[in-house]
Amino acid sequence: MSTTPGTGLGAMIRTWRERLPPSAAGLPVARGRRATGLRREELADLAGVSVDYVVRLEQGRATTPSAPVVGSLARALQLSTAERDHLYRLARLLPPVGGTISDRLPPGMQRVLARLADVAVAVFAADWRLVWWNRGWAALLGDPAASPAPLRNFARDRFPVDAGPARLALWPVTEADRDGTDAAVVSDLRRATGRFPQDGRLTTLIRELNAGNERFAELWATGGVTAHREDHKTIHHPSVGPVMVDCDVLTDGDSELKIVIMTAAPGSEDETKLQLTLGPVELLPCSPSAAGRRSAVARRP
């Protein structure tokens, strides 16, 4: 199988080696040194491997380094998380997985969300806990702020372990394929266990749902693994009546945050109803200092 020039394992190791100044690795820089990056022997010493092995890697004569060697090379080369994962894949290895789920919204995501003020948008963590929503979401589905943060979970809503009221949507919601959505959410949670095997919050959620909800246990036993990407829902809004929306799920690749966007078909009666529920929208600043604020224009957990 052919490889695009300059993109193979050896080529990337060399590229990353040559870009790292020895001073960044804590090495002395001799006067008159011509190499701006690390020499092979310097990388070998930092990674704890032989110089000959580094040469064979870069020349393509060694193509399957072990996971410990790849990890040592990644640390020695000071690779970013994405670069480290790429190095593992080039070595035909699975990248190491993160241990815990993150609820943090990166600044770039916050800026994107600020530009989606005319639709209903929410962000869920990898375990389907609601971590952020805009005014449009609260206007369409009802404001979930009254529920404690641990209970604002889409999986808990779908598979309740008690007879309590819905905690995310205050109005009734129906779906075109409820069974399919149920299966997709359970399969998505199983996928999350592979990405975050050490996360206690995820482990507790799955244990409680397995023990307390027969439907969840039945679907979990099938072993399905997939991502929940889209849905079609009808929100029975108390002011404008039923609103049919498309529900699209965009997933951040690193933290598995899920941006859920609800829109209606352009030019449809549902779009008109949706706009009536939203009204003029303004988002609060997405910053840690705003985390505890509550207002009529936006909500944050």
Stockholm file with secondary structure:
# STOCKHOLM 1.0

chainA/1-301         MSTTPGTGLGAMIRTWRERLPPSAAGLPVARGRRATGLRREELADLAGVSVDYVVRLEQGRATTPSAPVVGSLARALQLSTAERDHLYRLARLLPPVGGTISDRLPPGMQRVLARLADVAVAVFAADWRLVWWNRGWAALLGDPAASPAPLRNFARDRFPVDAGPARLALWPVTEADRDGTDAAVVSDLRRATGRFPQDGRLTTLIRELNAGNERFAELWATGGVTAHREDHKTIHHPSVGPVMVDCDVLTDGDSELKIVIMTAAPGSEDETKLQLTLGPVELLPCSPSAAGRRSAVARRP
#=GR chainA/1-301 SS CCCCTTCSHHHHHHHHHHHSCGGGGTCCCCTTCCCSSCCHHHHHHHHTSCHHHHHHHHTTSCCCCCHHHHHHHHHHTTCCHHHHHHHHHHTTCCCCCCSSCCCCCCHHHHHHHHTCTTSEEEEECTTCBEEEECHHHHHHHCCGGGSCGGGCBHHHHHSCSSSCCCSSCSSCEEETTHHHHHHHHHHHHHHHHHHCTTCHHHHHHHHHHHHHCHHHHHHHTTTCCCCCCEEEEEEEETTTEEEEEEEEEEECTTTCCEEEEEECCTTSHHHHHHHHHHCSCCCCCCSGGGTTCBCSSCBCC
#=GC SS_cons         CCCCTTCSHHHHHHHHHHHSCGGGGTCCCCTTCCCSSCCHHHHHHHHTSCHHHHHHHHTTSCCCCCHHHHHHHHHHTTCCHHHHHHHHHHTTCCCCCCSSCCCCCCHHHHHHHHTCTTSEEEEECTTCBEEEECHHHHHHHCCGGGSCGGGCBHHHHHSCSSSCCCSSCSSCEEETTHHHHHHHHHHHHHHHHHHCTTCHHHHHHHHHHHHHCHHHHHHHTTTCCCCCCEEEEEEEETTTEEEEEEEEEEECTTTCCEEEEEECCTTSHHHHHHHHHHCSCCCCCCSGGGTTCBCSSCBCC
//
